[in-house]
Structures are given as C-alpha cells and as structure tokens.
Amino acid sequence: MNKIIGYSRKSTQKQSNEGDVEALKQSGCEIVFEEIISSRKAEKDRPELQKCLSALRNGDTLKLCSLSRLGRTQREVINRLHDLQAEGIHVVTLDGFVNTEAMGKFAPVLIGLLTGLNQVERELVQERTLSSIAYRRASGGNLGGRPKTSPKKEKLVMRLREEGESLRGIREQTGLAVATIRKILERNKEVAA
C-alpha cells in the first residue's frame, strides 16, 4: 500500500514545527519527519530529510507545507523533484502550488517556474536588507537593538556613583545591568579626562 509521508523543516530554533507537523498529519500523512536546520546545510547533512527520502517508495507521496522546504535554490529543488519523480514518488504541497501526480508531464516546467520565482523573491529580500543596512551606516542610523539607557538614566547613574552608591545599589535603583552601569561609568571617565 502506498504511504503518505510528510517533511517539515524550519531554519532557526526560534521557529516551531508544531503547526506544520499538525497540518501535515491532518492532511493524511502517516509519518512526519521534522527538523530545525538551515537549508544552507548540504542535503546530506540534514538527517531527517535523509530518513524521509529513505522511507519513500515507488507510488508513495511526499507532502510538504511549501516547496522551499526541499531546498534553497531552484537547482536543488528541481533536481530533488526530478529524482523523486524518476523513482515514482509524488510530491504535494499544502499551499496548493504543487501536486506532481495531477500535473503529469507539466510538473517539471511549473516547478521550475515556482522555484525560480521563490529564489528571485529571496534574493530581492536580501538586496533590500543589504541596501537598508548600507543606508543606515552611511546616515549614522541605528542598525538594530534598542538603546540600553537614556541620557536621563546615565545622569542618574553618575549622580548615584558620585554619592558613593555601590554598583548593586545603582542596579536596584535604575534597573540597569551591572555591565551596562560599568560601561556608562567608563565612558564618562573618558569624557571627564
């Protein structure tokens, strides 16, 4: 009997596979392989993907939430899909874009187009990000993170220290970390010198 096997991948520990795994199970997957690993890792270094591919047989279906879970570049995805089709394995995505069984001989053409568009989108996002960073650096803007202190808090730190307050005492009154307090004191020593 043919099996329906799912594969879910997220790139970072901050992301969760739970929603994808549940969606794959609800779509009829008997087994779902999941991992949190960057698609920048070589396919051979993605253990759950390797287990998933090893479990698939002729006539089985591989379900994914999105085609991008299979690989990072258009070439990777097309090569993987070609190999799967050659082995008689169907690929279906939950986003509805891919169903190689229903597409028949047109599957490679459509998949090539979809993965190409996905790759272009990823490159455009990367370009916009790099452009924004370059602009912020050139204009002296903030590159991220929130400021640790305000000028008002820094003055309070200096006043408390001048009054003989300990670093822990300053921490309790300002809510700042001891390391941040030390940096403020060091910075203000340099300015005074």
Contacts in CASP RR format, 6 or more apart in sequence:
PFRMAT RR
TARGET T0000
AUTHOR 0000-0000-0000
METHOD contacts of the structure
MODEL  1
MNKIIGYSRKSTQKQSNEGDVEALKQSGCEIVFEEIISSRKAEKDRPELQ
KCLSALRNGDTLKLCSLSRLGRTQREVINRLHDLQAEGIHVVTLDGFVNT
EAMGKFAPVLIGLLTGLNQVERELVQERTLSSIAYRRASGGNLGGRPKTS
PKKEKLVMRLREEGESLRGIREQTGLAVATIRKILERNKEVAA
2 57 0 8 1.000
2 59 0 8 1.000
2 60 0 8 1.000
2 61 0 8 1.000
3 30 0 8 1.000
3 31 0 8 1.000
3 55 0 8 1.000
3 56 0 8 1.000
3 57 0 8 1.000
3 60 0 8 1.000
3 61 0 8 1.000
4 27 0 8 1.000
4 28 0 8 1.000
4 29 0 8 1.000
4 30 0 8 1.000
4 60 0 8 1.000
4 61 0 8 1.000
4 63 0 8 1.000
5 29 0 8 1.000
5 30 0 8 1.000
5 31 0 8 1.000
5 32 0 8 1.000
5 33 0 8 1.000
5 52 0 8 1.000
5 55 0 8 1.000
5 56 0 8 1.000
5 60 0 8 1.000
5 61 0 8 1.000
5 62 0 8 1.000
5 63 0 8 1.000
6 24 0 8 1.000
6 29 0 8 1.000
6 31 0 8 1.000
6 32 0 8 1.000
6 33 0 8 1.000
6 52 0 8 1.000
6 62 0 8 1.000
6 63 0 8 1.000
6 64 0 8 1.000
7 24 0 8 1.000
7 32 0 8 1.000
7 33 0 8 1.000
7 34 0 8 1.000
7 48 0 8 1.000
7 49 0 8 1.000
7 52 0 8 1.000
7 62 0 8 1.000
7 63 0 8 1.000
7 64 0 8 1.000
7 69 0 8 1.000
7 70 0 8 1.000
8 17 0 8 1.000
8 20 0 8 1.000
8 21 0 8 1.000
8 24 0 8 1.000
8 32 0 8 1.000
8 33 0 8 1.000
8 34 0 8 1.000
8 35 0 8 1.000
8 64 0 8 1.000
8 65 0 8 1.000
8 69 0 8 1.000
9 17 0 8 1.000
9 34 0 8 1.000
9 35 0 8 1.000
9 36 0 8 1.000
9 37 0 8 1.000
9 39 0 8 1.000
9 46 0 8 1.000
9 48 0 8 1.000
9 49 0 8 1.000
9 69 0 8 1.000
10 16 0 8 1.000
10 17 0 8 1.000
10 20 0 8 1.000
10 35 0 8 1.000
10 36 0 8 1.000
11 36 0 8 1.000
11 37 0 8 1.000
11 38 0 8 1.000
11 39 0 8 1.000
12 36 0 8 1.000
12 38 0 8 1.000
13 36 0 8 1.000
15 36 0 8 1.000
17 34 0 8 1.000
17 35 0 8 1.000
17 36 0 8 1.000
20 34 0 8 1.000
20 65 0 8 1.000
21 32 0 8 1.000
21 34 0 8 1.000
23 65 0 8 1.000
23 94 0 8 1.000
24 32 0 8 1.000
24 63 0 8 1.000
24 65 0 8 1.000
24 94 0 8 1.000
25 32 0 8 1.000
27 63 0 8 1.000
27 94 0 8 1.000
28 63 0 8 1.000
29 63 0 8 1.000
31 55 0 8 1.000
33 48 0 8 1.000
33 49 0 8 1.000
33 51 0 8 1.000
33 52 0 8 1.000
33 55 0 8 1.000
34 48 0 8 1.000
35 46 0 8 1.000
35 47 0 8 1.000
35 48 0 8 1.000
35 49 0 8 1.000
37 45 0 8 1.000
37 46 0 8 1.000
37 48 0 8 1.000
39 68 0 8 1.000
39 69 0 8 1.000
39 71 0 8 1.000
39 72 0 8 1.000
40 72 0 8 1.000
43 49 0 8 1.000
43 50 0 8 1.000
43 71 0 8 1.000
43 76 0 8 1.000
43 80 0 8 1.000
44 50 0 8 1.000
52 62 0 8 1.000
56 62 0 8 1.000
56 84 0 8 1.000
56 87 0 8 1.000
56 89 0 8 1.000
57 87 0 8 1.000
57 89 0 8 1.000
58 87 0 8 1.000
58 88 0 8 1.000
58 89 0 8 1.000
59 88 0 8 1.000
59 89 0 8 1.000
59 90 0 8 1.000
60 89 0 8 1.000
60 90 0 8 1.000
61 89 0 8 1.000
61 90 0 8 1.000
61 91 0 8 1.000
61 92 0 8 1.000
61 101 0 8 1.000
62 84 0 8 1.000
62 89 0 8 1.000
62 90 0 8 1.000
62 91 0 8 1.000
62 92 0 8 1.000
63 91 0 8 1.000
63 92 0 8 1.000
63 93 0 8 1.000
63 94 0 8 1.000
64 70 0 8 1.000
64 91 0 8 1.000
64 92 0 8 1.000
64 93 0 8 1.000
64 94 0 8 1.000
65 93 0 8 1.000
65 94 0 8 1.000
65 95 0 8 1.000
66 93 0 8 1.000
66 94 0 8 1.000
66 95 0 8 1.000
67 77 0 8 1.000
67 91 0 8 1.000
67 93 0 8 1.000
67 95 0 8 1.000
67 97 0 8 1.000
67 98 0 8 1.000
67 111 0 8 1.000
67 114 0 8 1.000
67 115 0 8 1.000
67 118 0 8 1.000
68 77 0 8 1.000
68 115 0 8 1.000
68 118 0 8 1.000
70 76 0 8 1.000
70 77 0 8 1.000
70 80 0 8 1.000
70 81 0 8 1.000
71 77 0 8 1.000
71 80 0 8 1.000
73 115 0 8 1.000
73 119 0 8 1.000
74 112 0 8 1.000
74 115 0 8 1.000
74 116 0 8 1.000
74 118 0 8 1.000
74 119 0 8 1.000
77 111 0 8 1.000
77 112 0 8 1.000
77 115 0 8 1.000
78 108 0 8 1.000
78 111 0 8 1.000
78 112 0 8 1.000
78 115 0 8 1.000
81 91 0 8 1.000
81 100 0 8 1.000
81 107 0 8 1.000
81 108 0 8 1.000
81 111 0 8 1.000
82 108 0 8 1.000
84 90 0 8 1.000
84 91 0 8 1.000
84 100 0 8 1.000
85 91 0 8 1.000
85 100 0 8 1.000
85 107 0 8 1.000
85 108 0 8 1.000
90 99 0 8 1.000
90 100 0 8 1.000
90 101 0 8 1.000
91 98 0 8 1.000
91 99 0 8 1.000
91 100 0 8 1.000
92 98 0 8 1.000
92 99 0 8 1.000
92 100 0 8 1.000
92 101 0 8 1.000
93 99 0 8 1.000
97 114 0 8 1.000
98 107 0 8 1.000
98 110 0 8 1.000
98 111 0 8 1.000
98 114 0 8 1.000
100 107 0 8 1.000
100 111 0 8 1.000
103 110 0 8 1.000
133 143 0 8 1.000
136 142 0 8 1.000
136 143 0 8 1.000
137 143 0 8 1.000
148 176 0 8 1.000
148 177 0 8 1.000
148 180 0 8 1.000
148 183 0 8 1.000
149 157 0 8 1.000
149 176 0 8 1.000
149 180 0 8 1.000
149 184 0 8 1.000
153 174 0 8 1.000
153 176 0 8 1.000
154 184 0 8 1.000
154 188 0 8 1.000
156 173 0 8 1.000
156 174 0 8 1.000
157 170 0 8 1.000
157 174 0 8 1.000
157 176 0 8 1.000
157 181 0 8 1.000
157 184 0 8 1.000
157 185 0 8 1.000
158 184 0 8 1.000
158 185 0 8 1.000
158 188 0 8 1.000
160 169 0 8 1.000
160 170 0 8 1.000
160 173 0 8 1.000
160 174 0 8 1.000
161 170 0 8 1.000
161 185 0 8 1.000
165 173 0 8 1.000
167 178 0 8 1.000
167 181 0 8 1.000
167 182 0 8 1.000
168 178 0 8 1.000
170 176 0 8 1.000
170 181 0 8 1.000
171 177 0 8 1.000
171 178 0 8 1.000
171 181 0 8 1.000
174 181 0 8 1.000
176 184 0 8 1.000
END
